[in-house]
């Protein structure tokens, strides 16, 4: 974002009394029209409008939390883990972050899966990947039939 507008040049045969403007402290990414009146020592005024165009040329940044390795003892019948906490990515942008999203599944299968997070500013996006590994540590169960005695 542009921090200030370029200098205004004024002149008057009797002297300039005031120069003002309605420019913002920081110009947003867009076209902004700044109204700039000048008044001389006798109260005569002149004005000009200046359009300042700020174009975002920097990508936002995103850093995903560390990869997550999870051990699940109580897996559902479908061998899917739910309620996996991924953490929150760290994001930044010179013009402000608009959105942060991720493509996480509702359930994580046993094994490794990559979750991609995306940050968006007013113009660009950036992504990072986080690997989630789910390990099933629950032993299978077995029930033997009753002992059998057979006479021959």
VOPAGU-2260 file (C-alpha; in pm, 1 decimal, decimal comma):
REM VOPAGU-2260
SITE   aa  ch    i         X         Y         Z
SITE  UNK   A    0       0,0       0,0       0,0
SITE  UNK   A    1     121,7     347,6     -83,1
SITE  UNK   A    2     199,0     541,3     234,3
SITE  UNK   A    3     154,9     894,8      92,4
SITE  UNK   A    4      79,7    1070,9    -233,2
SITE  UNK   A    5     343,1    1258,1    -437,0
SITE  UNK   A    6     417,9    1622,2    -352,8
SITE  UNK   A    7     172,4    1887,7    -471,8
SITE  UNK   A    8     316,5    2198,0    -641,9
SITE  UNK   A    9     133,6    2525,7    -571,8
SITE  UNK   A   10     196,3    2891,9    -653,9
SITE  UNK   A   11      17,1    3227,8    -621,5
SITE  UNK   A   12     113,9    3584,4    -705,6
SITE  UNK   A   13      21,8    3703,4    -352,5
SITE  UNK   A   14     119,9    3390,1    -160,0
SITE  UNK   A   15     -37,2    3056,4     -72,6
SITE  UNK   A   16    -209,2    3044,3     265,9
SITE  UNK   A   17    -313,9    2678,5     296,4
SITE  UNK   A   18    -287,2    2349,9     112,5
SITE  UNK   A   19    -499,6    2057,8     231,9
SITE  UNK   A   20    -608,2    1719,1     104,5
SITE  UNK   A   21    -838,3    1436,6     197,8
SITE  UNK   A   22    -589,1    1160,7     114,6
SITE  UNK   A   23    -588,6     864,8     354,2
SITE  UNK   A   24    -287,1     793,2     572,2
SITE  UNK   A   25    -239,6     469,8     374,3
SITE  UNK   A   26    -389,2     418,4      32,5
SITE  UNK   A   27    -571,0      86,0     -12,8
SITE  UNK   A   28    -513,9    -148,6    -304,6
SITE  UNK   A   29    -743,5      16,5    -560,8
SITE  UNK   A   30    -800,3     353,2    -725,3
SITE  UNK   A   31    -837,9     636,7    -475,6
SITE  UNK   A   32    -925,5     994,8    -571,7
SITE  UNK   A   33    -769,3    1255,1    -345,4
SITE  UNK   A   34    -926,3    1605,3    -340,6
SITE  UNK   A   35    -660,4    1876,9    -295,3
SITE  UNK   A   36    -770,6    2239,6    -244,2
SITE  UNK   A   37    -525,5    2531,4    -219,7
SITE  UNK   A   38    -620,0    2874,7     -78,3
SITE  UNK   A   39    -425,4    3197,7    -125,8
SITE  UNK   A   40    -388,4    3478,9     130,0
SITE  UNK   A   41    -700,1    3656,5      -6,8
SITE  UNK   A   42    -929,8    3351,8      20,5
SITE  UNK   A   43    -918,9    3253,0    -347,4
SITE  UNK   A   44    -915,6    2877,2    -401,4
SITE  UNK   A   45    -819,2    2626,2    -664,0
SITE  UNK   A   46    -858,8    2250,0    -651,3
SITE  UNK   A   47    -731,1    1943,5    -823,8
SITE  UNK   A   48    -819,1    1577,5    -801,2
SITE  UNK   A   49    -547,8    1317,0    -808,8
SITE  UNK   A   50    -613,1     948,7    -870,5
SITE  UNK   A   51    -370,5     721,3    -690,1
SITE  UNK   A   52    -369,6     359,2    -805,5
SITE  UNK   A   53    -209,1     101,4    -577,5
SITE  UNK   A   54    -147,9    -243,5    -725,3
SITE  UNK   A   55     -68,3    -539,9    -502,1
SITE  UNK   A   56     237,8    -723,1    -636,8
SITE  UNK   A   57     327,4    -936,5    -333,9
SITE  UNK   A   58     201,6   -1284,8    -255,1
SITE  UNK   A   59      77,4   -1357,5      95,4
SITE  UNK   A   60     282,3   -1600,2     304,6
SITE  UNK   A   61     166,2   -1912,7     484,1
SITE  UNK   A   62     342,7   -2163,4     707,0
SITE  UNK   A   63     160,0   -2479,4     807,3
SITE  UNK   A   64     185,3   -2631,0    1153,9
SITE  UNK   A   65     418,1   -2930,1    1193,1
SITE  UNK   A   66     312,8   -3261,4    1041,4
SITE  UNK   A   67      84,1   -3457,6    1270,5
SITE  UNK   A   68     141,9   -3822,2    1361,2
SITE  UNK   A   69    -156,0   -3973,8    1538,8
SITE  UNK   A   70    -201,1   -4307,9    1712,6
SITE  UNK   A   71    -561,4   -4422,7    1731,2
SITE  UNK   A   72    -660,2   -4712,9    1955,0
SITE  UNK   A   73   -1034,4   -4667,3    1919,9
SITE  UNK   A   74   -1081,8   -4662,1    1543,9
SITE  UNK   A   75   -1426,3   -4671,7    1392,8
SITE  UNK   A   76   -1532,7   -4979,7    1201,4
SITE  UNK   A   77   -1439,5   -4800,2     878,5
SITE  UNK   A   78   -1083,6   -4742,3    1012,9
SITE  UNK   A   79   -1121,8   -4364,3     997,4
SITE  UNK   A   80   -1005,1   -4111,8    1255,1
SITE  UNK   A   81   -1226,3   -3810,9    1333,6
SITE  UNK   A   82   -1160,5   -3499,4    1540,3
SITE  UNK   A   83    -800,3   -3458,0    1421,7
SITE  UNK   A   84    -656,2   -3122,6    1541,1
SITE  UNK   A   85    -437,7   -2977,5    1264,7
SITE  UNK   A   86    -341,2   -2648,6    1430,5
SITE  UNK   A   87    -356,3   -2306,4    1265,7
SITE  UNK   A   88    -124,4   -2192,2     984,2
SITE  UNK   A   89      76,4   -1871,9    1032,1
SITE  UNK   A   90     -13,3   -1615,9     762,4
SITE  UNK   A   91      89,1   -1263,1     663,4
SITE  UNK   A   92      40,1   -1017,7     379,4
SITE  UNK   A   93     132,0    -657,2     301,6
SITE  UNK   A   94    -232,3    -577,2     211,8
SITE  UNK   A   95    -408,0    -795,8     466,6
SITE  UNK   A   96    -520,2   -1157,8     462,9
SITE  UNK   A   97    -871,3   -1205,4     324,1
SITE  UNK   A   98    -924,3   -1579,1     387,6
SITE  UNK   A   99    -748,3   -1889,5     517,0
SITE  UNK   A  100    -895,7   -2227,6     419,9
SITE  UNK   A  101    -790,2   -2591,7     410,4
SITE  UNK   A  102    -904,1   -2904,9     232,5
SITE  UNK   A  103    -921,6   -3142,4     526,9
SITE  UNK   A  104   -1136,5   -3450,7     507,2
SITE  UNK   A  105   -1408,6   -3509,9     765,1
SITE  UNK   A  106   -1239,7   -3839,8     848,8
SITE  UNK   A  107    -875,4   -3940,8     811,1
SITE  UNK   A  108    -795,0   -4291,2     685,3
SITE  UNK   A  109    -520,1   -4503,8     837,5
SITE  UNK   A  110    -200,0   -4401,5     659,9
SITE  UNK   A  111     -69,5   -4063,2     543,0
SITE  UNK   A  112    -273,6   -3787,2     383,4
SITE  UNK   A  113    -169,5   -3435,8     280,5
SITE  UNK   A  114    -387,3   -3142,7     387,4
SITE  UNK   A  115    -336,1   -2825,9     179,7
SITE  UNK   A  116    -405,5   -2487,4     343,4
SITE  UNK   A  117    -455,0   -2173,1     130,6
SITE  UNK   A  118    -422,3   -1804,2     223,3
SITE  UNK   A  119    -575,7   -1538,7      -3,5
SITE  UNK   A  120    -522,6   -1162,3      -9,9
SITE  UNK   A  121    -701,3    -915,2    -238,6
SITE  UNK   A  122    -524,2   -1056,6    -544,2
SITE  UNK   A  123    -301,7   -1358,5    -478,6
SITE  UNK   A  124    -296,1   -1692,6    -300,4
SITE  UNK   A  125     -28,7   -1907,3    -138,4
SITE  UNK   A  126     -46,5   -2263,8      -8,8
SITE  UNK   A  127     131,2   -2497,6     229,7
SITE  UNK   A  128     100,3   -2870,0     291,1
SITE  UNK   A  129      72,7   -3058,0     618,9
SITE  UNK   A  130     101,3   -3436,6     632,9
SITE  UNK   A  131    -124,3   -3621,0     875,1
SITE  UNK   A  132     -29,7   -3981,3     948,9
SITE  UNK   A  133    -281,4   -4200,2    1128,4
SITE  UNK   A  134    -156,1   -4526,5    1279,0
SITE  UNK   A  135    -402,9   -4788,4    1401,6
SITE  UNK   A  136    -260,0   -4928,6    1727,6
SITE  UNK   A  137    -566,8   -5124,7    1829,0
SITE  UNK   A  138    -509,9   -5499,8    1824,6
SITE  UNK   A  139    -762,4   -5712,3    1643,9
SITE  UNK   A  140    -988,8   -5931,2    1853,7
SITE  UNK   A  141   -1047,5   -6300,6    1823,7
SITE  UNK   A  142   -1284,4   -6534,7    2001,6
SITE  UNK   A  143   -1207,2   -6902,5    1983,5
SITE  UNK   A  144   -1486,4   -7154,8    1977,4
SITE  UNK   A  145   -1526,3   -7382,4    2275,5
SITE  UNK   A  146   -1283,0   -7667,2    2315,1
SITE  UNK   A  147   -1387,3   -7980,6    2137,8
SITE  UNK   A  148   -1335,5   -8334,0    2258,7
SITE  UNK   A  149   -1375,7   -8608,9    2009,7
SITE  UNK   A  150   -1379,2   -8978,5    2079,1
SITE  UNK   A  151   -1269,2   -9222,9    1826,0
